[in-house]
Amino acid sequence: MKFFKNIIYFLTICLATLSCSTNYYTVLLTEDSKIYATADSSNVVTIVPKDTQVFVSSRANKKNYKKIKWGNYSGWVYNPIYTTYSNYTTSSNSYNSSSYRSSSTSFSGGTVHVKGYTRKDGTYVRPHTRSSPSRRR
């Protein structure tokens, strides 16, 4: 009987841990934002300048504070104004189809447009162009 109580206790702890996890996503702040130590705006930890990439929690609490992570700082920010990156692809799926097309025509020179993607370490690479890859024969 004690074994079953321990299993139920363990499963309850696991469920509580999984349901309380916070999901973060990468955003670009469009205005300066103050990071507070707690969600009651009493103690300012630092100010994050606009046009800075940060991690923000997906949900706000009842007072419109969201959790934020930036460099070595973490805390709460009140109603942050930001833009999201809409061109997210995983790094394993970030190949541009035009640069890996199987075709009988050969490519020489030119440029290839690369979509924005997120690296494994969480940094975002903006969309850019690069020279076309040379074909092996």
C-alpha positions, -999 to +999 in steps of 0.1 A: +000+000+000+029+024+008+043+017-026+011+029-043+011+061-021+046+068-032+037+063-069+007+086-066+029+112-047+055+110-075+030+114-103+014+143-085+048+161-083+055+153-119+022+167-130+026+198-109+060+204-124+049+200-160+018+221-156+037+250-140+064+253-166+067+286-184+072+288-222+094+316-235+097+329-270+120+353-287+108+388-294+122+422-304+113+450-279+100+481-297+104+504-267+125+506-235+113+482-209+121+480-172+128+446-156+114+443-121+125+418-095+089+410-086+056+414-104+046+444-083+070+469-099+087+478-066+124+471-075+138+478-109+166+454-118+176+470-151+162+487-182+163+469-215+168+493-245+144+491-275+153+470-305+168+444-282+161+407-286+148+391-254+129+360-242+093+367-230+069+343-213+039+333-233+014+342-206+009+373-185-002+372-149-033+389-136-016+423-134-003+421-171+033+413-160+052+388-181+084+370-172+114+381-192+150+368-197+177+390-212+214+380-209+221+375-172+189+393-162+156+378-155+125+392-139+091+407-147+082+434-173+049+453-173+028+450-205+058+448-229+055+462-264+073+440-289+073+424-323+075+387-328+096+369-354+072+353-378+098+335-400+107+309-374+119+276-387+140+250-369+176+249-377+172+215-392+145+227-416+161+261-425+172+251-460+160+274-487+144+252-514+158+273-542+194+265-532+188+227-530+166+222-561+173+191-582+172+203-617+191+197-650+199+234-653+231+246-636+234+276-614+263+299-619+266+330-598+236+349-585+222+352-550+200+330-528+175+344-503+178+327-469+149+327-446+153+338-409+159+310-385+168+303-348+200+286-339+202+259-312+216+284-287+185+306-291+199+334-313+179+345-342+195+350-377+176+375-397+166+368-434+195+377-457+210+370-491+242+351-499+259+340-530+245+310-548+263+276-540+284+261-568+273+228-582+294+197-580+297+177-611 
